[in-house]
Amino acid sequence: MCRRRLSCKVAGIARDIASVIESFQPELIFMDVILNGDNGLDICQAIKESSFTKHIKIVMMTASNAFSKVERETYLADYYISKPFDINEIAAMAKQLIGK
């Protein structure tokens, strides 16, 4: 079985997300709904609405599982996962989203 090496980058604060995306060009982003006082859902929506970044898969992570269908459609995330989560679920979902 051939395994592709994965690499990752972390943006510690919301204002660093754009520069990390530009320099790293990720296939998949895991983002919390709340980011140091910023709204991760709004950031997700901005990423998905940009022609330069809309192809990036985004997984929103939250301690609440109360996302409505309207919120899912509004913010355009590819997947939502509630905390606490199982690492095996994360791995399987990531593999499915990026097709690897």
Jmol script that loads the backbone (N, CA, C; Angstrom):
load data "model"
ATOM      1  N   MET A   1       0.832  -1.166   0.000  1.00  0.00           N
ATOM      2  CA  MET A   1       0.000   0.000   0.000  1.00  0.00           C
ATOM      3  C   MET A   1       0.887   1.243   0.000  1.00  0.00           C
ATOM      4  N   CYS A   2       0.636   2.133  -0.914  1.00  0.00           N
ATOM      5  CA  CYS A   2       1.392   3.371  -1.015  1.00  0.00           C
ATOM      6  C   CYS A   2       0.717   4.433  -0.158  1.00  0.00           C
ATOM      7  N   ARG A   3       1.471   5.077   0.672  1.00  0.00           N
ATOM      8  CA  ARG A   3       0.922   6.122   1.542  1.00  0.00           C
ATOM      9  C   ARG A   3       1.581   7.446   1.187  1.00  0.00           C
ATOM     10  N   ARG A   4       0.782   8.403   0.870  1.00  0.00           N
ATOM     11  CA  ARG A   4       1.275   9.735   0.570  1.00  0.00           C
ATOM     12  C   ARG A   4       1.560  10.470   1.873  1.00  0.00           C
ATOM     13  N   ARG A   5       2.664  11.136   1.926  1.00  0.00           N
ATOM     14  CA  ARG A   5       3.014  11.896   3.125  1.00  0.00           C
ATOM     15  C   ARG A   5       2.161  13.151   3.196  1.00  0.00           C
ATOM     16  N   LEU A   6       1.564  13.374   4.333  1.00  0.00           N
ATOM     17  CA  LEU A   6       0.729  14.541   4.536  1.00  0.00           C
ATOM     18  C   LEU A   6       1.492  15.590   5.313  1.00  0.00           C
ATOM     19  N   SER A   7       1.216  16.825   5.033  1.00  0.00           N
ATOM     20  CA  SER A   7       1.813  17.902   5.804  1.00  0.00           C
ATOM     21  C   SER A   7       0.709  18.875   6.204  1.00  0.00           C
ATOM     22  N   CYS A   8       0.973  19.645   7.235  1.00  0.00           N
ATOM     23  CA  CYS A   8      -0.048  20.569   7.702  1.00  0.00           C
ATOM     24  C   CYS A   8       0.581  21.864   8.183  1.00  0.00           C
ATOM     25  N   LYS A   9      -0.236  22.869   8.256  1.00  0.00           N
ATOM     26  CA  LYS A   9       0.134  24.181   8.785  1.00  0.00           C
ATOM     27  C   LYS A   9      -0.975  24.602   9.733  1.00  0.00           C
ATOM     28  N   VAL A  10      -0.620  25.413  10.709  1.00  0.00           N
ATOM     29  CA  VAL A  10      -1.583  25.901  11.682  1.00  0.00           C
ATOM     30  C   VAL A  10      -1.594  27.419  11.648  1.00  0.00           C
ATOM     31  N   ALA A  11      -2.785  27.981  11.623  1.00  0.00           N
ATOM     32  CA  ALA A  11      -2.941  29.429  11.778  1.00  0.00           C
ATOM     33  C   ALA A  11      -3.441  29.642  13.194  1.00  0.00           C
ATOM     34  N   GLY A  12      -2.614  30.247  14.009  1.00  0.00           N
ATOM     35  CA  GLY A  12      -2.951  30.435  15.411  1.00  0.00           C
ATOM     36  C   GLY A  12      -4.050  31.452  15.655  1.00  0.00           C
ATOM     37  N   ILE A  13      -4.168  32.419  14.759  1.00  0.00           N
ATOM     38  CA  ILE A  13      -5.219  33.424  14.890  1.00  0.00           C
ATOM     39  C   ILE A  13      -5.883  33.642  13.540  1.00  0.00           C
ATOM     40  N   ALA A  14      -7.115  34.095  13.584  1.00  0.00           N
ATOM     41  CA  ALA A  14      -7.928  34.194  12.371  1.00  0.00           C
ATOM     42  C   ALA A  14      -7.280  35.051  11.290  1.00  0.00           C
ATOM     43  N   ARG A  15      -6.631  36.140  11.669  1.00  0.00           N
ATOM     44  CA  ARG A  15      -6.064  37.027  10.640  1.00  0.00           C
ATOM     45  C   ARG A  15      -4.909  36.385   9.878  1.00  0.00           C
ATOM     46  N   ASP A  16      -4.359  35.280  10.377  1.00  0.00           N
ATOM     47  CA  ASP A  16      -3.270  34.582   9.680  1.00  0.00           C
ATOM     48  C   ASP A  16      -3.771  33.567   8.650  1.00  0.00           C
ATOM     49  N   ILE A  17      -5.057  33.292   8.641  1.00  0.00           N
ATOM     50  CA  ILE A  17      -5.587  32.234   7.779  1.00  0.00           C
ATOM     51  C   ILE A  17      -5.325  32.512   6.308  1.00  0.00           C
ATOM     52  N   ALA A  18      -5.575  33.724   5.855  1.00  0.00           N
ATOM     53  CA  ALA A  18      -5.390  34.041   4.437  1.00  0.00           C
ATOM     54  C   ALA A  18      -3.949  33.836   3.987  1.00  0.00           C
ATOM     55  N   SER A  19      -2.986  34.266   4.799  1.00  0.00           N
ATOM     56  CA  SER A  19      -1.586  34.103   4.395  1.00  0.00           C
ATOM     57  C   SER A  19      -1.168  32.632   4.423  1.00  0.00           C
ATOM     58  N   VAL A  20      -1.681  31.867   5.364  1.00  0.00           N
ATOM     59  CA  VAL A  20      -1.368  30.432   5.403  1.00  0.00           C
ATOM     60  C   VAL A  20      -1.955  29.737   4.178  1.00  0.00           C
ATOM     61  N   ILE A  21      -3.187  30.075   3.815  1.00  0.00           N
ATOM     62  CA  ILE A  21      -3.805  29.478   2.623  1.00  0.00           C
ATOM     63  C   ILE A  21      -2.998  29.837   1.382  1.00  0.00           C
ATOM     64  N   GLU A  22      -2.604  31.093   1.259  1.00  0.00           N
ATOM     65  CA  GLU A  22      -1.860  31.533   0.082  1.00  0.00           C
ATOM     66  C   GLU A  22      -0.508  30.836  -0.040  1.00  0.00           C
ATOM     67  N   SER A  23       0.207  30.708   1.058  1.00  0.00           N
ATOM     68  CA  SER A  23       1.544  30.115   0.998  1.00  0.00           C
ATOM     69  C   SER A  23       1.527  28.587   0.966  1.00  0.00           C
ATOM     70  N   PHE A  24       0.554  27.989   1.642  1.00  0.00           N
ATOM     71  CA  PHE A  24       0.537  26.529   1.777  1.00  0.00           C
ATOM     72  C   PHE A  24      -0.345  25.835   0.741  1.00  0.00           C
ATOM     73  N   GLN A  25      -1.375  26.501   0.268  1.00  0.00           N
ATOM     74  CA  GLN A  25      -2.316  25.965  -0.716  1.00  0.00           C
ATOM     75  C   GLN A  25      -2.869  24.595  -0.289  1.00  0.00           C
ATOM     76  N   PRO A  26      -3.631  24.574   0.797  1.00  0.00           N
ATOM     77  CA  PRO A  26      -4.139  23.304   1.325  1.00  0.00           C
ATOM     78  C   PRO A  26      -5.262  22.712   0.484  1.00  0.00           C
ATOM     79  N   GLU A  27      -5.434  21.409   0.624  1.00  0.00           N
ATOM     80  CA  GLU A  27      -6.569  20.718   0.020  1.00  0.00           C
ATOM     81  C   GLU A  27      -7.739  20.663   0.993  1.00  0.00           C
ATOM     82  N   LEU A  28      -7.415  20.734   2.279  1.00  0.00           N
ATOM     83  CA  LEU A  28      -8.405  20.546   3.329  1.00  0.00           C
ATOM     84  C   LEU A  28      -8.077  21.435   4.516  1.00  0.00           C
ATOM     85  N   ILE A  29      -9.099  22.072   5.064  1.00  0.00           N
ATOM     86  CA  ILE A  29      -8.941  22.916   6.250  1.00  0.00           C
ATOM     87  C   ILE A  29      -9.873  22.409   7.340  1.00  0.00           C
ATOM     88  N   PHE A  30      -9.345  22.252   8.549  1.00  0.00           N
ATOM     89  CA  PHE A  30     -10.148  22.009   9.740  1.00  0.00           C
ATOM     90  C   PHE A  30     -10.212  23.339  10.469  1.00  0.00           C
ATOM     91  N   MET A  31     -11.429  23.820  10.743  1.00  0.00           N
ATOM     92  CA  MET A  31     -11.572  25.123  11.367  1.00  0.00           C
ATOM     93  C   MET A  31     -12.634  25.075  12.454  1.00  0.00           C
ATOM     94  N   ASP A  32     -12.302  25.655  13.588  1.00  0.00           N
ATOM     95  CA  ASP A  32     -13.266  25.735  14.678  1.00  0.00           C
ATOM     96  C   ASP A  32     -14.277  26.836  14.365  1.00  0.00           C
ATOM     97  N   VAL A  33     -15.467  26.685  14.884  1.00  0.00           N
ATOM     98  CA  VAL A  33     -16.500  27.694  14.691  1.00  0.00           C
ATOM     99  C   VAL A  33     -16.106  29.001  15.386  1.00  0.00           C
ATOM    100  N   ILE A  34     -15.474  28.905  16.541  1.00  0.00           N
ATOM    101  CA  ILE A  34     -15.047  30.091  17.279  1.00  0.00           C
ATOM    102  C   ILE A  34     -13.523  30.166  17.254  1.00  0.00           C
ATOM    103  N   LEU A  35     -13.001  31.269  16.724  1.00  0.00           N
ATOM    104  CA  LEU A  35     -11.558  31.460  16.572  1.00  0.00           C
ATOM    105  C   LEU A  35     -11.119  32.727  17.292  1.00  0.00           C
ATOM    106  N   ASN A  36     -10.707  32.610  18.533  1.00  0.00           N
ATOM    107  CA  ASN A  36     -10.217  33.765  19.299  1.00  0.00           C
ATOM    108  C   ASN A  36     -11.112  34.990  19.140  1.00  0.00           C
ATOM    109  N   GLY A  37     -12.404  34.795  19.290  1.00  0.00           N
ATOM    110  CA  GLY A  37     -13.328  35.910  19.176  1.00  0.00           C
ATOM    111  C   GLY A  37     -13.832  36.159  17.773  1.00  0.00           C
ATOM    112  N   ASP A  38     -13.244  35.535  16.782  1.00  0.00           N
ATOM    113  CA  ASP A  38     -13.725  35.660  15.402  1.00  0.00           C
ATOM    114  C   ASP A  38     -14.701  34.530  15.103  1.00  0.00           C
ATOM    115  N   ASN A  39     -15.484  34.720  14.070  1.00  0.00           N
ATOM    116  CA  ASN A  39     -16.473  33.730  13.681  1.00  0.00           C
ATOM    117  C   ASN A  39     -15.915  32.851  12.558  1.00  0.00           C
ATOM    118  N   GLY A  40     -15.601  31.610  12.887  1.00  0.00           N
ATOM    119  CA  GLY A  40     -15.069  30.680  11.901  1.00  0.00           C
ATOM    120  C   GLY A  40     -16.032  30.414  10.755  1.00  0.00           C
ATOM    121  N   LEU A  41     -17.339  30.498  11.029  1.00  0.00           N
ATOM    122  CA  LEU A  41     -18.325  30.286   9.970  1.00  0.00           C
ATOM    123  C   LEU A  41     -18.234  31.373   8.908  1.00  0.00           C
ATOM    124  N   ASP A  42     -18.044  32.623   9.328  1.00  0.00           N
ATOM    125  CA  ASP A  42     -17.897  33.713   8.361  1.00  0.00           C
ATOM    126  C   ASP A  42     -16.617  33.554   7.542  1.00  0.00           C
ATOM    127  N   ILE A  43     -15.555  33.106   8.185  1.00  0.00           N
ATOM    128  CA  ILE A  43     -14.290  32.870   7.477  1.00  0.00           C
ATOM    129  C   ILE A  43     -14.460  31.737   6.474  1.00  0.00           C
ATOM    130  N   CYS A  44     -15.145  30.681   6.888  1.00  0.00           N
ATOM    131  CA  CYS A  44     -15.432  29.560   5.990  1.00  0.00           C
ATOM    132  C   CYS A  44     -16.199  30.053   4.762  1.00  0.00           C
ATOM    133  N   GLN A  45     -17.225  30.844   4.997  1.00  0.00           N
ATOM    134  CA  GLN A  45     -18.037  31.356   3.893  1.00  0.00           C
ATOM    135  C   GLN A  45     -17.191  32.198   2.937  1.00  0.00           C
ATOM    136  N   ALA A  46     -16.327  33.042   3.475  1.00  0.00           N
ATOM    137  CA  ALA A  46     -15.471  33.877   2.625  1.00  0.00           C
ATOM    138  C   ALA A  46     -14.523  33.026   1.783  1.00  0.00           C
ATOM    139  N   ILE A  47     -13.967  31.987   2.372  1.00  0.00           N
ATOM    140  CA  ILE A  47     -13.069  31.087   1.636  1.00  0.00           C
ATOM    141  C   ILE A  47     -13.826  30.401   0.508  1.00  0.00           C
ATOM    142  N   LYS A  48     -15.026  29.913   0.796  1.00  0.00           N
ATOM    143  CA  LYS A  48     -15.805  29.173  -0.202  1.00  0.00           C
ATOM    144  C   LYS A  48     -16.378  30.076  -1.293  1.00  0.00           C
ATOM    145  N   GLU A  49     -16.527  31.366  -1.011  1.00  0.00           N
ATOM    146  CA  GLU A  49     -17.070  32.284  -2.013  1.00  0.00           C
ATOM    147  C   GLU A  49     -15.995  32.878  -2.920  1.00  0.00           C
ATOM    148  N   SER A  50     -14.728  32.705  -2.569  1.00  0.00           N
ATOM    149  CA  SER A  50     -13.641  33.231  -3.385  1.00  0.00           C
ATOM    150  C   SER A  50     -13.321  32.262  -4.527  1.00  0.00           C
ATOM    151  N   SER A  51     -13.183  32.782  -5.716  1.00  0.00           N
ATOM    152  CA  SER A  51     -12.862  31.920  -6.862  1.00  0.00           C
ATOM    153  C   SER A  51     -11.481  31.282  -6.717  1.00  0.00           C
ATOM    154  N   PHE A  52     -10.607  31.868  -5.915  1.00  0.00           N
ATOM    155  CA  PHE A  52      -9.258  31.341  -5.728  1.00  0.00           C
ATOM    156  C   PHE A  52      -9.196  30.211  -4.703  1.00  0.00           C
ATOM    157  N   THR A  53     -10.161  30.159  -3.791  1.00  0.00           N
ATOM    158  CA  THR A  53     -10.092  29.184  -2.698  1.00  0.00           C
ATOM    159  C   THR A  53     -11.324  28.296  -2.563  1.00  0.00           C
ATOM    160  N   LYS A  54     -12.321  28.467  -3.409  1.00  0.00           N
ATOM    161  CA  LYS A  54     -13.569  27.717  -3.248  1.00  0.00           C
ATOM    162  C   LYS A  54     -13.387  26.208  -3.386  1.00  0.00           C
ATOM    163  N   HIS A  55     -12.321  25.768  -4.005  1.00  0.00           N
ATOM    164  CA  HIS A  55     -12.060  24.334  -4.192  1.00  0.00           C
ATOM    165  C   HIS A  55     -11.566  23.644  -2.913  1.00  0.00           C
ATOM    166  N   ILE A  56     -11.116  24.425  -1.941  1.00  0.00           N
ATOM    167  CA  ILE A  56     -10.578  23.855  -0.705  1.00  0.00           C
ATOM    168  C   ILE A  56     -11.713  23.276   0.129  1.00  0.00           C
ATOM    169  N   LYS A  57     -11.556  22.055   0.556  1.00  0.00           N
ATOM    170  CA  LYS A  57     -12.552  21.410   1.413  1.00  0.00           C
ATOM    171  C   LYS A  57     -12.389  21.952   2.831  1.00  0.00           C
ATOM    172  N   ILE A  58     -13.527  22.257   3.475  1.00  0.00           N
ATOM    173  CA  ILE A  58     -13.483  22.807   4.832  1.00  0.00           C
ATOM    174  C   ILE A  58     -14.355  21.973   5.762  1.00  0.00           C
ATOM    175  N   VAL A  59     -13.755  21.592   6.878  1.00  0.00           N
ATOM    176  CA  VAL A  59     -14.456  20.879   7.941  1.00  0.00           C
ATOM    177  C   VAL A  59     -14.573  21.826   9.123  1.00  0.00           C
ATOM    178  N   MET A  60     -15.785  22.154   9.498  1.00  0.00           N
ATOM    179  CA  MET A  60     -16.025  23.004  10.658  1.00  0.00           C
ATOM    180  C   MET A  60     -16.166  22.113  11.884  1.00  0.00           C
ATOM    181  N   MET A  61     -15.499  22.528  12.954  1.00  0.00           N
ATOM    182  CA  MET A  61     -15.522  21.767  14.203  1.00  0.00           C
ATOM    183  C   MET A  61     -16.186  22.612  15.280  1.00  0.00           C
ATOM    184  N   THR A  62     -17.057  21.987  16.075  1.00  0.00           N
ATOM    185  CA  THR A  62     -17.787  22.722  17.093  1.00  0.00           C
ATOM    186  C   THR A  62     -18.156  21.827  18.266  1.00  0.00           C
ATOM    187  N   ALA A  63     -18.358  22.446  19.405  1.00  0.00           N
ATOM    188  CA  ALA A  63     -18.815  21.713  20.585  1.00  0.00           C
ATOM    189  C   ALA A  63     -20.320  21.521  20.547  1.00  0.00           C
ATOM    190  N   SER A  64     -20.986  22.143  19.607  1.00  0.00           N
ATOM    191  CA  SER A  64     -22.444  22.026  19.472  1.00  0.00           C
ATOM    192  C   SER A  64     -22.778  21.218  18.225  1.00  0.00           C
ATOM    193  N   ASN A  65     -23.817  20.430  18.301  1.00  0.00           N
ATOM    194  CA  ASN A  65     -24.247  19.686  17.105  1.00  0.00           C
ATOM    195  C   ASN A  65     -25.563  20.253  16.589  1.00  0.00           C
ATOM    196  N   ALA A  66     -25.802  21.521  16.854  1.00  0.00           N
ATOM    197  CA  ALA A  66     -27.085  22.140  16.525  1.00  0.00           C
ATOM    198  C   ALA A  66     -27.049  22.943  15.226  1.00  0.00           C
ATOM    199  N   PHE A  67     -26.326  22.480  14.234  1.00  0.00           N
ATOM    200  CA  PHE A  67     -26.312  23.182  12.953  1.00  0.00           C
ATOM    201  C   PHE A  67     -27.584  22.862  12.182  1.00  0.00           C
ATOM    202  N   SER A  68     -28.248  23.908  11.754  1.00  0.00           N
ATOM    203  CA  SER A  68     -29.457  23.714  10.953  1.00  0.00           C
ATOM    204  C   SER A  68     -29.064  23.576   9.484  1.00  0.00           C
ATOM    205  N   LYS A  69     -29.998  23.114   8.694  1.00  0.00           N
ATOM    206  CA  LYS A  69     -29.761  22.991   7.255  1.00  0.00           C
ATOM    207  C   LYS A  69     -29.450  24.362   6.647  1.00  0.00           C
ATOM    208  N   VAL A  70     -30.116  25.398   7.133  1.00  0.00           N
ATOM    209  CA  VAL A  70     -29.880  26.746   6.625  1.00  0.00           C
ATOM    210  C   VAL A  70     -28.447  27.178   6.911  1.00  0.00           C
ATOM    211  N   GLU A  71     -27.959  26.922   8.122  1.00  0.00           N
ATOM    212  CA  GLU A  71     -26.574  27.274   8.452  1.00  0.00           C
ATOM    213  C   GLU A  71     -25.598  26.507   7.574  1.00  0.00           C
ATOM    214  N   ARG A  72     -25.844  25.231   7.360  1.00  0.00           N
ATOM    215  CA  ARG A  72     -24.954  24.436   6.506  1.00  0.00           C
ATOM    216  C   ARG A  72     -24.892  25.018   5.099  1.00  0.00           C
ATOM    217  N   GLU A  73     -26.039  25.401   4.562  1.00  0.00           N
ATOM    218  CA  GLU A  73     -26.077  25.951   3.204  1.00  0.00           C
ATOM    219  C   GLU A  73     -25.503  27.360   3.150  1.00  0.00           C
ATOM    220  N   THR A  74     -25.719  28.147   4.185  1.00  0.00           N
ATOM    221  CA  THR A  74     -25.245  29.533   4.217  1.00  0.00           C
ATOM    222  C   THR A  74     -23.728  29.602   4.264  1.00  0.00           C
ATOM    223  N   TYR A  75     -23.110  28.825   5.133  1.00  0.00           N
ATOM    224  CA  TYR A  75     -21.678  28.947   5.357  1.00  0.00           C
ATOM    225  C   TYR A  75     -20.835  28.063   4.454  1.00  0.00           C
ATOM    226  N   LEU A  76     -21.447  27.155   3.717  1.00  0.00           N
ATOM    227  CA  LEU A  76     -20.807  26.400   2.642  1.00  0.00           C
ATOM    228  C   LEU A  76     -19.726  25.407   3.067  1.00  0.00           C
ATOM    229  N   ALA A  77     -19.676  25.044   4.327  1.00  0.00           N
ATOM    230  CA  ALA A  77     -18.684  24.053   4.766  1.00  0.00           C
ATOM    231  C   ALA A  77     -18.988  22.709   4.122  1.00  0.00           C
ATOM    232  N   ASP A  78     -17.944  21.933   3.895  1.00  0.00           N
ATOM    233  CA  ASP A  78     -18.120  20.620   3.290  1.00  0.00           C
ATOM    234  C   ASP A  78     -18.550  19.573   4.311  1.00  0.00           C
ATOM    235  N   TYR A  79     -18.229  19.820   5.573  1.00  0.00           N
ATOM    236  CA  TYR A  79     -18.545  18.849   6.610  1.00  0.00           C
ATOM    237  C   TYR A  79     -18.514  19.543   7.964  1.00  0.00           C
ATOM    238  N   TYR A  80     -19.353  19.121   8.861  1.00  0.00           N
ATOM    239  CA  TYR A  80     -19.358  19.604  10.241  1.00  0.00           C
ATOM    240  C   TYR A  80     -19.110  18.425  11.152  1.00  0.00           C
ATOM    241  N   ILE A  81     -18.317  18.637  12.169  1.00  0.00           N
ATOM    242  CA  ILE A  81     -18.057  17.571  13.130  1.00  0.00           C
ATOM    243  C   ILE A  81     -18.152  18.161  14.535  1.00  0.00           C
ATOM    244  N   SER A  82     -18.811  17.418  15.415  1.00  0.00           N
ATOM    245  CA  SER A  82     -18.985  17.868  16.797  1.00  0.00           C
ATOM    246  C   SER A  82     -17.867  17.342  17.670  1.00  0.00           C
ATOM    247  N   LYS A  83     -17.474  18.171  18.646  1.00  0.00           N
ATOM    248  CA  LYS A  83     -16.483  17.755  19.633  1.00  0.00           C
ATOM    249  C   LYS A  83     -17.222  17.120  20.801  1.00  0.00           C
ATOM    250  N   PRO A  84     -16.668  16.185  21.478  1.00  0.00           N
ATOM    251  CA  PRO A  84     -15.406  15.537  21.136  1.00  0.00           C
ATOM    252  C   PRO A  84     -15.600  14.630  19.921  1.00  0.00           C
ATOM    253  N   PHE A  85     -14.564  14.442  19.177  1.00  0.00           N
ATOM    254  CA  PHE A  85     -14.652  13.607  17.982  1.00  0.00           C
ATOM    255  C   PHE A  85     -13.645  12.475  18.070  1.00  0.00           C
ATOM    256  N   ASP A  86     -13.882  11.487  17.268  1.00  0.00           N
ATOM    257  CA  ASP A  86     -13.022  10.315  17.204  1.00  0.00           C
ATOM    258  C   ASP A  86     -12.000  10.526  16.090  1.00  0.00           C
ATOM    259  N   ILE A  87     -10.740  10.301  16.371  1.00  0.00           N
ATOM    260  CA  ILE A  87      -9.682  10.524  15.383  1.00  0.00           C
ATOM    261  C   ILE A  87      -9.857   9.637  14.153  1.00  0.00           C
ATOM    262  N   ASN A  88     -10.419   8.461  14.336  1.00  0.00           N
ATOM    263  CA  ASN A  88     -10.663   7.577  13.191  1.00  0.00           C
ATOM    264  C   ASN A  88     -11.753   8.148  12.288  1.00  0.00           C
ATOM    265  N   GLU A  89     -12.754   8.791  12.887  1.00  0.00           N
ATOM    266  CA  GLU A  89     -13.800   9.443  12.102  1.00  0.00           C
ATOM    267  C   GLU A  89     -13.202  10.594  11.296  1.00  0.00           C
ATOM    268  N   ILE A  90     -12.325  11.352  11.930  1.00  0.00           N
ATOM    269  CA  ILE A  90     -11.655  12.471  11.240  1.00  0.00           C
ATOM    270  C   ILE A  90     -10.833  11.947  10.057  1.00  0.00           C
ATOM    271  N   ALA A  91     -10.069  10.915  10.267  1.00  0.00           N
ATOM    272  CA  ALA A  91      -9.223  10.356   9.208  1.00  0.00           C
ATOM    273  C   ALA A  91     -10.065   9.848   8.046  1.00  0.00           C
ATOM    274  N   ALA A  92     -11.125   9.135   8.345  1.00  0.00           N
ATOM    275  CA  ALA A  92     -11.988   8.601   7.278  1.00  0.00           C
ATOM    276  C   ALA A  92     -12.677   9.729   6.511  1.00  0.00           C
ATOM    277  N   MET A  93     -13.157  10.724   7.216  1.00  0.00           N
ATOM    278  CA  MET A  93     -13.818  11.838   6.582  1.00  0.00           C
ATOM    279  C   MET A  93     -12.843  12.638   5.720  1.00  0.00           C
ATOM    280  N   ALA A  94     -11.641  12.877   6.209  1.00  0.00           N
ATOM    281  CA  ALA A  94     -10.638  13.610   5.433  1.00  0.00           C
ATOM    282  C   ALA A  94     -10.288  12.843   4.158  1.00  0.00           C
ATOM    283  N   LYS A  95     -10.121  11.552   4.278  1.00  0.00           N
ATOM    284  CA  LYS A  95      -9.808  10.719   3.115  1.00  0.00           C
ATOM    285  C   LYS A  95     -10.930  10.807   2.082  1.00  0.00           C
ATOM    286  N   GLN A  96     -12.157  10.792   2.549  1.00  0.00           N
ATOM    287  CA  GLN A  96     -13.314  10.868   1.651  1.00  0.00           C
ATOM    288  C   GLN A  96     -13.362  12.243   0.971  1.00  0.00           C
ATOM    289  N   LEU A  97     -13.122  13.299   1.716  1.00  0.00           N
ATOM    290  CA  LEU A  97     -13.230  14.650   1.163  1.00  0.00           C
ATOM    291  C   LEU A  97     -12.158  14.964   0.124  1.00  0.00           C
ATOM    292  N   ILE A  98     -10.941  14.496   0.344  1.00  0.00           N
ATOM    293  CA  ILE A  98      -9.889  14.818  -0.623  1.00  0.00           C
ATOM    294  C   ILE A  98      -9.637  13.690  -1.617  1.00  0.00           C
ATOM    295  N   GLY A  99     -10.398  12.610  -1.465  1.00  0.00           N
ATOM    296  CA  GLY A  99     -10.323  11.532  -2.440  1.00  0.00           C
ATOM    297  C   GLY A  99      -9.024  10.796  -2.503  1.00  0.00           C
ATOM    298  N   LYS A 100      -8.381  10.631  -1.377  1.00  0.00           N
ATOM    299  CA  LYS A 100      -7.096   9.942  -1.340  1.00  0.00           C
ATOM    300  C   LYS A 100      -7.176   8.736  -0.452  1.00  0.00           C
TER     301      LYS A 100
END
end "model"
wireframe off; spacefill off
backbone 0.3
color backbone group
